[in-house]
Amino acid sequence: MKAVFIHDHRFPVVNGIVYESSGFDIAFVNRYIELFKKMSFIGRKATIDIPLNKKYRPFNEPCDFILINSLYKIAVKKNRDKIIETIKQSDYAIIRLPSILGVYGISLCIKYHVPYLVEMVGCPWDAISTRGWIWTLPAYILRKITEREVKRAEYVLYVSEQFLQNRYPTNGRQVGCSDVMLTELDSSIIKTRLKKIESLNKDSTIVIGTCATLASKYKNQELVIRSMAKSRLSFSNFRYEIVGDGDCSYLKSLVKKLNLEEQVKFKGELDHQSVFEWLNTIDIYVHPSRLEGLCRAIVEAMSCACPVIASDAGGIHEQIQDKYIFKNNDEIDFIRVINSITREELKEMANYNFENCKKYCTERLDKLRKDFVKEFIMSK
């Protein structure tokens, strides 16, 4: 039994070998290999010239990859032929939306009678329209196409509990299941966090941090940097730490231009365990992204009992309390929210987040996901 997974994701390629990457690691792939035994992946290629850190592993059998350099390359006949052949040889398809390759893949699945399940992970309108007015029409078109495809899909797995379901409803079977992977939570975590908060005083340096790829500007670390420059006095005792993969040259040049080198630190890319260790060192997790379905990084911060403030993108309202959410891409509102938080509120946030994240434990979500995918397989 073989399945094909289709999405616009950029897979790192070094010397012709495909490596795991953020959000698409071997643990993620194994979720589907357990069910389908053999997987093909259709996506985009990100050619890397320098060797990857050893923490990243190459994909091996039973996986194969059909990768194109850019979405424009769909127009090349040999690329289309490879995609068509891969889909025709598959028993099932997993289509991750929103994505251009995903929409194209659905049309082929329908044409060649290949059963498909849709993974709905974000809102294309939020992702594209926030780039500027010139993107309004493309955002509207992709939103309408995505609405159509989700509505007519027989099986849809949403990563949110309500947000995406309300905006992109389906007539088919559905389940809300985050793709977060959390281990068992230890009660010592909240105790340690509360002690850390209690130790803060007016002379303390408040460490805030964001963990998100630097390859996509919609993650919007820029908002925090510009806010710190706009309100230097209120941020005088803050340090901002940025974790993530991708090219940080633009953000570094912005930090230099705004004379914030002493307050903004780039930590680089960290492996999964190191991310949790880093989260335990910061005081507030900030997620300024302009686009989210249900945010994994926020859940991971919550699992460390870390206070979180975030933009009102996507399903974030499902994760944290509304009073700690600022308007999307609004520097003034971000400054208002972060400067209004008291030490007692930090304790309240820590307790709330730690308790609320328990619903995202891996064992529970894995069962929910497997049961739904098995139902999809058995229905065909």
C-alpha positions in Angstrom: 0.0 0.0 0.0 1.5 3.3 -1.1 0.5 7.0 -0.5 1.7 10.3 -1.9 1.9 13.5 0.2 1.6 16.7 -1.7 2.4 20.2 -0.5 4.5 23.3 -1.5 7.1 22.6 1.2 10.7 23.2 0.3 12.8 20.1 1.1 16.5 20.7 1.6 18.7 18.9 -0.9 22.4 18.4 -0.5 24.4 16.6 -3.2 21.2 15.1 -4.5 20.2 13.7 -1.0 16.9 15.0 0.6 17.1 15.9 4.2 14.5 16.4 6.9 13.6 20.0 7.8 11.5 22.0 10.2 8.0 20.6 10.3 9.0 17.7 8.0 11.3 15.5 10.0 11.5 11.7 10.1 9.1 11.5 13.1 6.5 13.3 11.0 7.1 11.0 8.0 6.9 7.9 10.2 3.3 8.8 11.2 2.2 8.0 7.6 4.7 5.2 6.9 3.2 3.3 9.8 -0.2 3.4 8.0 0.8 3.3 4.3 4.2 1.4 4.5 5.6 3.4 1.5 5.4 7.1 0.9 6.2 9.5 -2.0 6.5 13.2 -1.5 5.7 15.9 -4.1 7.0 19.3 -3.2 9.7 21.9 -3.9 13.4 21.7 -3.8 15.6 23.9 -1.6 19.2 23.3 -2.8 21.7 23.8 0.0 25.4 24.3 -0.9 26.9 23.9 2.6 26.7 20.7 4.6 23.7 20.6 7.0 24.2 20.2 10.7 24.5 16.6 11.8 21.3 16.8 13.7 19.4 16.7 10.4 19.1 13.2 8.9 18.6 12.2 5.3 15.4 10.5 4.3 15.7 6.9 3.2 13.5 4.2 1.9 10.5 3.7 2.0 10.4 7.3 0.8 10.9 8.9 -2.6 10.7 12.5 -3.7 9.5 14.3 -6.7 10.7 17.9 -6.2 10.5 20.9 -8.5 12.6 24.1 -8.2 9.7 26.4 -8.2 5.9 26.4 -8.6 6.4 27.9 -12.1 8.0 24.6 -13.1 4.6 22.9 -13.0 4.4 24.2 -16.5 7.3 22.0 -17.6 5.9 18.9 -19.2 8.4 16.4 -17.8 7.6 17.7 -14.3 3.9 17.3 -14.8 4.5 13.8 -16.2 6.4 12.8 -13.1 3.7 14.1 -10.8 0.9 12.4 -12.8 2.8 9.1 -12.8 3.4 9.2 -9.1 -0.2 9.9 -8.3 -1.4 7.2 -10.7 0.8 4.7 -9.0 -0.4 5.6 -5.5 -3.3 4.0 -3.6 -4.0 7.1 -1.6 -3.0 10.8 -1.4 -2.6 13.2 1.5 -3.0 16.8 0.2 -1.8 19.5 2.5 -3.6 22.9 1.9 -3.2 25.7 1.3 -0.7 25.0 -1.5 -0.6 25.3 -5.3 0.8 21.8 -5.7 -2.0 20.6 -3.4 -4.7 22.1 -5.6 -3.1 20.7 -8.7 -2.8 17.3 -6.9 -6.5 17.2 -6.1 -7.4 17.7 -9.7 -5.2 14.8 -10.7 -6.6 12.6 -7.9 -10.1 13.2 -9.1 -9.1 12.6 -12.7 -7.3 9.3 -12.0 -9.7 8.2 -9.2 -7.1 8.2 -6.4 -8.8 8.7 -2.9 -7.4 11.7 -1.1 -7.5 13.2 2.4 -7.0 17.0 2.9 -4.8 18.3 5.7 -5.9 21.9 6.3 -3.1 23.8 8.1 -3.6 27.5 7.4 -5.5 30.3 5.8 -4.2 31.5 2.4 -6.0 34.8 2.7 -4.1 35.6 6.0 -0.8 34.4 4.5 -1.0 36.4 1.2 -3.1 39.5 1.8 -0.9 40.8 4.6 2.0 41.2 2.1 0.4 44.4 0.8 -2.6 45.6 -1.3 -1.0 44.3 -4.6 -1.5 40.8 -3.2 -5.2 41.2 -2.4 -6.5 39.6 -5.7 -4.2 36.6 -5.6 -5.1 36.1 -1.9 -8.8 36.2 -2.8 -8.4 33.8 -5.6 -6.5 31.2 -3.6 -8.9 31.5 -0.7 -11.9 30.8 -3.0 -10.1 27.8 -4.6 -9.2 26.5 -1.1 -12.8 26.9 0.1 -14.0 24.9 -2.9 -11.5 22.1 -2.4 -12.0 21.7 1.3 -15.8 21.9 1.0 -15.9 19.0 -1.5 -13.2 16.8 0.1 -14.6 13.6 1.7 -12.0 13.7 4.5 -10.4 16.8 6.1 -8.0 16.8 9.0 -7.8 20.3 10.4 -4.9 21.4 12.7 -7.2 23.8 14.6 -10.2 23.1 16.8 -12.6 25.8 15.4 -10.9 28.6 13.4 -10.1 26.7 10.1 -13.3 24.7 10.4 -15.4 27.9 10.5 -13.5 29.6 7.7 -13.1 26.6 5.4 -16.0 24.2 6.2 -16.3 20.8 4.6 -19.2 18.6 3.6 -17.1 15.6 4.3 -15.9 13.8 7.4 -13.6 15.9 9.6 -11.5 16.0 12.7 -9.5 18.7 14.5 -6.0 17.4 15.4 -2.9 19.5 15.9 0.4 18.2 14.5 2.3 19.1 17.7 4.4 16.4 19.3 4.6 16.8 23.1 6.1 14.3 25.6 4.6 13.6 29.0 4.5 16.8 31.2 6.2 16.8 34.5 4.7 18.8 37.4 8.2 20.2 38.3 8.0 22.3 35.1 5.3 24.7 36.5 7.0 24.8 39.9 10.3 25.9 38.3 8.6 28.5 36.1 6.8 30.1 39.1 10.0 30.3 41.0 11.6 32.0 38.0 8.8 34.5 37.7 9.0 35.2 41.5 12.7 36.1 41.2 12.0 38.9 38.7 12.3 42.5 40.0 12.5 46.0 38.6 16.2 45.6 37.8 15.8 42.2 36.0 16.4 41.9 32.3 13.2 40.5 30.8 14.1 37.9 28.1 11.5 37.6 25.3 11.9 35.1 22.5 10.4 33.8 19.2 11.0 30.4 17.6 10.1 30.4 13.9 11.7 30.1 10.5 13.5 33.1 9.2 12.8 32.0 5.7 9.3 33.4 5.7 8.7 37.1 6.4 5.1 36.4 7.5 6.6 35.0 10.8 7.1 38.7 11.4 10.0 38.9 13.9 10.5 42.3 12.4 7.4 43.6 14.3 9.1 43.0 17.7 12.3 44.6 16.5 10.6 47.7 15.2 8.5 47.9 18.4 11.6 47.9 20.5 13.0 50.8 18.5 9.7 52.7 18.5 9.4 52.5 22.3 13.0 52.3 23.5 12.3 53.5 27.1 9.6 50.8 27.7 11.9 48.1 26.3 15.1 49.3 28.0 15.3 46.2 30.2 14.2 43.7 27.5 16.3 41.3 25.5 14.8 39.7 22.4 16.2 36.2 21.4 15.3 34.8 17.9 15.5 31.1 17.2 15.0 29.7 13.8 16.4 28.4 10.5 16.8 30.5 7.3 18.6 33.6 6.2 18.7 36.2 9.0 20.7 38.8 7.0 17.6 41.1 6.6 16.7 41.1 10.2 20.4 41.5 11.3 20.7 44.6 9.0 17.5 46.0 10.5 18.8 45.4 14.0 22.0 47.2 13.1 20.2 50.1 11.4 18.0 50.6 14.5 21.0 50.3 16.9 19.6 47.3 18.8 22.6 44.9 18.6 22.9 44.8 22.4 19.2 43.9 22.8 18.5 41.5 19.9 20.3 38.2 19.8 20.1 35.6 17.0 20.4 32.0 18.5 20.3 30.2 15.1 18.5 26.9 14.5 18.2 24.6 17.5 17.2 20.9 17.5 13.9 20.0 19.1 15.2 19.2 22.6 17.4 22.4 22.6 14.3 24.4 21.8 12.7 23.2 25.0 15.8 24.0 27.0 15.9 27.5 25.5 12.2 28.0 26.3 13.0 27.4 29.9 15.5 30.3 29.9 13.2 33.0 28.6 10.6 34.9 30.5 7.9 35.5 27.8 7.4 33.8 24.5 6.3 36.2 21.7 4.7 34.9 18.5 4.1 37.8 16.1 3.2 35.8 13.0 0.8 37.1 10.4 -0.4 33.6 9.6 -1.1 30.5 11.7 -3.4 27.5 11.7 -2.8 26.2 15.2 0.7 27.2 16.3 3.0 24.4 17.3 5.6 26.8 18.7 3.0 28.3 21.1 2.1 24.8 22.3 5.7 24.0 23.0 6.1 27.2 24.9 3.0 26.4 26.9 4.4 23.0 27.8 7.3 24.8 29.5 4.7 26.9 31.4 6.1 29.9 29.6 3.9 33.0 29.5 2.9 33.7 25.9 1.7 36.8 24.0 0.8 36.5 20.3 -0.9 38.1 17.3 -4.5 37.3 16.5 -3.6 35.2 13.5 -5.5 32.0 12.7 -6.3 29.7 15.6 -4.2 31.5 18.3 -7.4 32.5 20.1 -7.9 28.8 20.8 -4.6 28.5 22.5 -4.1 31.5 24.9 -6.2 34.0 26.7 -7.6 36.9 24.6 -6.1 39.7 26.8 -2.6 38.5 25.8 -3.3 38.7 22.1 -2.4 41.8 20.0 -3.8 42.9 16.7 -2.1 41.3 13.7 1.0 43.3 12.5 0.2 46.2 14.9 3.3 47.5 16.7 1.4 49.9 18.9 -1.0 47.1 20.2 2.0 44.8 20.8 3.7 47.5 22.9 0.5 48.0 24.8 0.0 44.3 25.6 3.6 43.5 26.6 4.0 46.6 28.8 0.7 46.0 30.6 1.7 42.6 32.0 2.4 42.4 35.7 4.3 39.7 37.6 1.1 38.3 39.0 -0.3 38.0 35.4 2.9 36.2 34.4 2.1 33.6 37.1 -1.5 33.4 35.9 -0.3 32.9 32.3 2.1 30.2 33.3 -0.5 28.2 35.2 -3.1 28.6 32.5 -0.7 27.7 29.6 0.7 24.6 31.4 -2.8 23.3 32.2 -4.2 24.1 28.7 -1.4 22.4 26.8 -2.2 19.0 28.2 -4.8 18.4 25.5 -1.9 18.5 22.9 0.0 15.5 24.3 1.4 13.3 21.6 -0.3 10.0 22.7 -3.8 11.5 22.5 -3.3 13.3 19.2 -1.6 10.3 17.6 -4.6 8.1 18.4 -7.0 10.7 17.1 -5.0 11.1 13.9 -4.5 7.4 13.3 -8.1 6.5 13.9 -9.2 9.2 11.4 -6.7 8.1 8.7 -7.6 4.5 9.2 -11.2 5.4 8.7 -10.3 7.1 5.5 -8.3 4.0 4.3 -11.1 1.6 5.2 -13.7 3.7 3.4 -12.1 3.2 0.0 
